[in-house]
C-alpha cells in the first residue's frame, strides 16, 4: 500500500524530528508530498529539512515554511539554540519553496480529497490555520497521525511524571481546533512514545554504516545527547511515522480528546474521555444508552501501548537501508 503524506515538523531542536524525516524517506510505502515547518524560526527549520533531504538523495521533495508563532500569538516560543549545528554550514542558504505551508496543505488536500495523510510532529498551528481557512478541510483529510499529548491511560500511566506535552502546550488553542474538527485522528502521545528509546548503542550502529544522511543524524544525535546529558532519547516523532505504515505496532482505544487551555502558560492538558471499552465495544450508560461523542470533538484513536521491539527493529532496518 502507498501512502501520500505531508509531514509538518518543528525539526532541529529535539533529534526525533530529523530521524522521523529520515524514516519517511527510507520507507518505500510513503510518497512524501511535501514537508512543512512550524514553530519558531521556520525558515531555518525549512533549510535544515531541505539539507537532510538532499543528503538522503530526495531533492524531489518540496519544503514549505510555515507559521512561526502560536495561533493566537500568546505563547512563548522555545528553541534549543543548536538547530542546524553540524549539518548546516555557516551562512548556508538553501532554497525551499516560495509558497506558504498553510496554502500548500490546503491545496494538496483539496486537490486529492481523502487521499492525503497528515503527519504533524510539531505544534499544530499550521494544521489548525488550514482548517480555519478552509471550512470542511477536516473531512477531506484521509487521516491525521500526530505526535502530541498524553492521557496517562496507558499501562505505564502511573510512571509518567508529565501531564503536559510540548507540541500541545506550545499551542493548545490550535490543538483544540484540530481535535474538535471531526477529522480521522490517531494520537501518538507520551503514553507510547516515551516507551521507545534510541540509545548510544544504536547511534554507534548508524555511525558504523556511514552515509551522508546517517552521518548527519549521528552529528545531531551527539549534539542532543550533550544537550540533555543523557545517553538515550525517546523516539516520539519516528513512532508517529511508523504508525502510518504499520498501525499494528500500537494498541489504540477510541476517545474524545478535550484540550484544557488558559491564558496562563503552560497549559494544554489533553483529557481523554473513553468512548469504548477495552474490547472495542461502545460504552453503555447506566440508562442503557450508548455513550455519545461529546459535542466538543470527534472520536480519536488514542495509542495506549506499543510493541517496542518491533518498532525499533523497523526503525533501524529502514535507517540502515541503502
C-alpha positions as CSV (number, residue, x, y, z in Angstrom):
1,X,0.0,0.0,0.0
2,X,1.2,3.5,-0.8
3,X,0.6,6.5,1.5
4,X,0.6,10.1,0.3
5,X,1.8,12.1,3.2
6,X,2.6,15.7,4.3
7,X,5.0,15.9,7.3
8,X,4.5,19.0,9.4
9,X,7.6,19.5,11.6
10,X,9.5,21.7,14.0
11,X,12.7,20.0,13.0
12,X,16.0,20.9,14.5
13,X,15.5,21.2,18.3
14,X,14.9,17.6,19.5
15,X,16.6,15.0,17.3
16,X,13.5,13.0,16.8
17,X,12.1,15.1,14.0
18,X,15.2,14.5,11.9
19,X,15.0,10.8,12.5
20,X,11.3,10.8,11.7
21,X,12.0,12.5,8.4
22,X,14.8,10.0,7.6
23,X,12.4,7.1,8.4
24,X,9.8,8.5,6.0
25,X,12.5,9.0,3.3
26,X,13.6,5.4,3.7
27,X,10.1,3.9,3.7
28,X,9.1,2.9,0.1
29,X,5.4,2.8,1.1
30,X,5.4,6.6,1.7
31,X,5.1,9.2,-1.1
32,X,6.1,12.4,0.6
33,X,4.0,15.2,-1.0
34,X,5.9,17.8,0.9
35,X,7.5,18.9,4.2
36,X,6.0,21.9,6.1
37,X,7.8,23.6,9.0
38,X,6.2,25.2,12.1
39,X,7.1,27.0,15.3
40,X,9.9,29.4,15.9
41,X,12.5,30.0,13.1
42,X,10.6,28.2,10.4
43,X,13.0,29.4,7.7
44,X,15.9,27.7,9.5
45,X,13.8,24.6,10.0
46,X,12.9,24.6,6.3
47,X,16.6,24.8,5.3
48,X,17.5,22.0,7.7
49,X,14.8,19.8,6.3
50,X,16.0,20.6,2.8
51,X,19.5,19.7,3.7
52,X,18.6,16.4,5.1
53,X,16.5,15.6,2.0
54,X,19.5,16.4,-0.2
55,X,21.8,14.3,1.9
56,X,19.3,11.4,1.5
57,X,19.0,11.8,-2.2
58,X,15.5,13.2,-2.0
59,X,15.8,16.6,-3.7
60,X,12.4,15.8,-5.3
61,X,10.5,16.6,-2.1
62,X,9.2,20.1,-1.7
63,X,9.7,22.1,1.6
64,X,7.5,25.0,2.7
65,X,8.0,27.5,5.5
66,X,5.0,27.8,7.9
67,X,3.8,29.8,10.9
68,X,6.4,30.9,13.5
69,X,4.2,31.8,16.4
70,X,1.2,30.2,18.1
71,X,-2.3,30.6,16.6
72,X,-3.1,33.5,18.9
73,X,0.4,34.7,19.3
74,X,0.1,34.3,23.0
75,X,2.6,31.6,23.8
76,X,6.4,31.8,24.3
77,X,8.5,30.1,21.6
78,X,11.2,27.7,22.8
79,X,14.2,26.9,20.6
80,X,17.2,24.9,21.9
81,X,19.7,27.2,20.2
82,X,21.5,24.4,18.3
83,X,19.1,24.0,15.4
84,X,21.2,23.1,12.3
85,X,24.5,22.8,14.1
86,X,26.8,20.3,12.4
87,X,24.5,19.9,9.4
88,X,24.0,23.4,8.0
89,X,27.4,25.1,7.4
90,X,27.9,28.7,8.3
91,X,25.9,31.1,6.1
92,X,24.4,28.2,4.2
93,X,21.3,29.5,2.4
94,X,19.4,26.6,0.9
95,X,16.4,27.4,-1.2
96,X,13.0,26.0,-0.4
97,X,9.6,26.6,-2.0
98,X,8.3,30.2,-2.1
99,X,4.7,29.3,-1.2
100,X,3.4,29.2,2.3
101,X,2.9,25.9,4.2
102,X,-0.7,26.6,5.0
103,X,-1.6,27.2,1.4
104,X,0.3,24.1,0.3
105,X,-1.6,21.9,2.9
106,X,-5.0,23.2,1.8
107,X,-4.2,23.0,-2.0
108,X,-2.8,19.5,-1.7
109,X,-5.7,18.1,0.3
110,X,-8.5,19.8,-1.7
111,X,-7.0,18.6,-5.0
112,X,-6.9,15.0,-3.7
113,X,-9.7,14.6,-1.2
114,X,-9.4,11.6,1.2
115,X,-6.0,10.7,-0.2
116,X,-3.6,12.7,1.9
117,X,-2.4,11.7,5.4
118,X,-1.0,14.5,7.6
119,X,1.8,13.6,10.0
120,X,2.1,16.6,12.4
121,X,5.1,16.1,14.6
122,X,5.3,19.7,16.0
123,X,2.8,22.2,17.4
124,X,-0.5,22.1,15.5
125,X,-0.5,25.7,14.3
126,X,-0.3,25.1,10.6
127,X,-2.9,22.4,10.7
128,X,-5.4,24.5,12.7
129,X,-4.8,27.5,10.5
130,X,-5.5,25.4,7.4
131,X,-8.8,24.1,8.9
132,X,-9.9,27.6,9.8
133,X,-9.0,29.0,6.4
134,X,-10.8,26.2,4.5
135,X,-14.1,25.1,6.2
136,X,-14.7,21.4,5.6
137,X,-11.0,20.6,5.1
138,X,-11.0,18.1,8.0
139,X,-13.5,15.9,6.2
140,X,-11.2,15.8,3.1
141,X,-8.2,14.5,5.0
142,X,-7.7,10.8,4.9
143,X,-6.1,10.6,8.3
144,X,-4.1,12.7,10.8
145,X,-1.5,10.7,12.7
146,X,0.0,13.2,15.1
147,X,2.6,13.1,17.8
148,X,1.3,15.0,20.8
149,X,-0.4,14.9,24.1
150,X,-0.6,12.4,26.9
151,X,-3.6,10.8,28.6
152,X,-1.7,8.7,31.2
153,X,-4.2,6.0,30.5
154,X,-1.7,3.6,29.0
155,X,-0.2,0.7,31.1
156,X,2.7,2.9,32.0
157,X,0.5,5.8,33.1
158,X,1.4,5.7,36.7
159,X,5.1,6.0,35.8
160,X,4.7,9.1,33.6
161,X,5.6,12.2,35.6
162,X,4.3,14.6,32.9
163,X,0.7,15.7,32.3
164,X,1.7,18.2,29.6
165,X,3.4,17.5,26.3
166,X,5.5,20.1,24.3
167,X,3.6,20.0,21.0
168,X,0.3,20.6,22.6
169,X,1.3,23.1,25.3
170,X,3.2,25.2,22.7
171,X,-0.2,26.0,21.0
172,X,-3.1,24.4,22.9
173,X,-5.6,26.6,21.1
174,X,-4.5,25.2,17.8
175,X,-4.6,21.7,19.3
176,X,-8.2,22.3,20.4
177,X,-9.2,23.3,16.9
178,X,-7.7,20.1,15.4
179,X,-9.1,17.7,18.0
180,X,-12.6,19.3,17.7
181,X,-12.5,19.2,13.9
182,X,-14.0,15.7,13.5
183,X,-11.0,14.6,11.3
184,X,-9.9,11.0,11.4
185,X,-7.1,11.3,14.0
186,X,-4.7,8.9,15.7
187,X,-2.9,10.5,18.6
188,X,0.6,9.1,19.3
189,X,1.2,10.6,22.8
190,X,3.7,10.2,25.6
191,X,1.9,7.1,26.8
192,X,3.6,5.2,24.0
193,X,6.3,7.4,22.6
194,X,8.1,7.5,25.9
195,X,8.5,3.7,25.8
196,X,10.6,3.6,22.6
197,X,14.1,4.9,23.1
198,X,17.2,5.1,21.0
199,X,20.5,4.6,22.9
200,X,24.1,5.3,22.1
201,X,24.5,1.6,21.0
202,X,22.0,2.3,18.2
203,X,23.9,5.6,17.5
204,X,27.1,3.6,17.1
205,X,25.4,1.2,14.6
206,X,24.3,4.2,12.5
207,X,27.8,5.6,12.7
208,X,29.4,2.4,11.6
209,X,27.2,2.3,8.4
210,X,28.3,5.8,7.4
211,X,26.4,7.6,4.6
212,X,25.8,11.4,4.2
213,X,22.3,11.2,5.8
214,X,23.3,8.8,8.6
215,X,26.4,10.8,9.4
216,X,24.2,14.0,9.7
217,X,21.9,12.1,12.0
218,X,24.8,11.0,14.2
219,X,26.1,14.5,14.5
220,X,22.6,15.7,15.5
221,X,22.3,12.8,18.0
222,X,25.6,13.6,19.6
223,X,24.6,17.3,19.9
224,X,21.3,16.3,21.5
225,X,22.9,13.8,23.9
226,X,25.2,16.6,25.1
227,X,22.3,19.0,25.4
228,X,20.2,16.6,27.5
229,X,23.1,15.0,29.4
230,X,21.6,11.5,28.8
231,X,22.7,8.6,26.7
232,X,19.3,7.8,25.2
233,X,16.4,9.8,23.6
234,X,12.7,8.8,23.1
235,X,11.6,8.3,19.5
236,X,8.4,10.3,19.8
237,X,8.1,11.5,16.2
238,X,9.5,8.5,14.4
239,X,6.8,6.4,16.1
240,X,4.1,8.6,14.5
241,X,5.7,8.0,11.1
242,X,5.9,4.2,11.7
243,X,2.3,4.0,12.9
244,X,1.1,5.3,9.4
245,X,2.7,2.3,7.7
246,X,2.4,-0.2,10.5
247,X,-0.6,0.6,12.6
248,X,-0.3,-2.9,14.2
249,X,2.7,-1.5,16.2
250,X,0.3,0.1,18.7
251,X,-2.9,-0.7,20.6
252,X,-5.5,2.1,20.4
253,X,-8.8,3.0,22.1
254,X,-11.4,5.4,20.8
255,X,-11.7,8.5,23.0
256,X,-12.8,12.1,22.7
257,X,-9.9,14.5,23.5
258,X,-10.6,17.7,25.2
259,X,-7.7,20.2,25.4
260,X,-7.7,22.4,28.6
261,X,-6.1,25.8,28.0
262,X,-5.9,29.2,29.6
263,X,-4.1,32.4,29.2
264,X,-1.6,31.3,31.8
265,X,1.3,29.4,30.4
266,X,1.9,26.5,30.4
267,X,-1.5,24.9,29.7
268,X,-2.8,22.3,27.3
269,X,-3.5,19.2,29.1
270,X,-5.2,16.5,26.9
271,X,-8.0,14.8,28.6
272,X,-9.2,11.5,27.2
273,X,-12.9,10.5,27.5
274,X,-13.2,6.8,26.6
275,X,-15.9,6.1,24.0
276,X,-15.4,2.3,24.0
277,X,-14.3,-0.4,26.4
278,X,-11.1,-2.4,26.3
279,X,-12.7,-4.8,23.8
280,X,-13.6,-2.0,21.4
281,X,-17.3,-2.1,22.2
282,X,-19.2,1.2,22.7
283,X,-19.6,2.2,26.3
284,X,-23.1,1.9,27.7
285,X,-24.5,4.4,30.1
286,X,-26.4,3.4,33.2
287,X,-29.7,4.1,31.4
288,X,-28.8,1.6,28.6
289,X,-27.9,4.2,26.0
290,X,-24.7,4.1,24.0
291,X,-22.3,6.8,25.1
292,X,-22.4,9.7,22.7
293,X,-19.4,11.6,21.4
294,X,-19.2,14.9,23.3
295,X,-20.1,17.9,21.1
296,X,-16.6,19.3,21.6
297,X,-14.9,16.9,19.3
298,X,-15.0,13.6,17.4
299,X,-13.6,10.1,18.2
300,X,-9.8,9.9,18.3
301,X,-7.7,6.8,18.2
302,X,-5.5,7.1,21.3
303,X,-2.4,5.0,21.4
304,X,-2.1,3.3,24.7
305,X,0.6,0.6,24.2
306,X,3.3,-0.2,21.7
307,X,5.4,-3.1,20.6
308,X,8.8,-1.6,21.4
309,X,10.9,-4.3,19.9
310,X,9.1,-4.4,16.6
311,X,9.2,-0.6,16.3
312,X,13.0,-0.4,17.0
313,X,13.6,-3.2,14.6
314,X,11.6,-1.4,11.9
315,X,13.4,1.9,12.6
316,X,16.9,0.6,12.4
317,X,16.1,-1.6,9.4
318,X,14.8,1.4,7.4
319,X,17.6,3.8,8.5
320,X,20.3,1.3,7.6
321,X,18.8,0.5,4.1
322,X,20.6,1.9,1.1
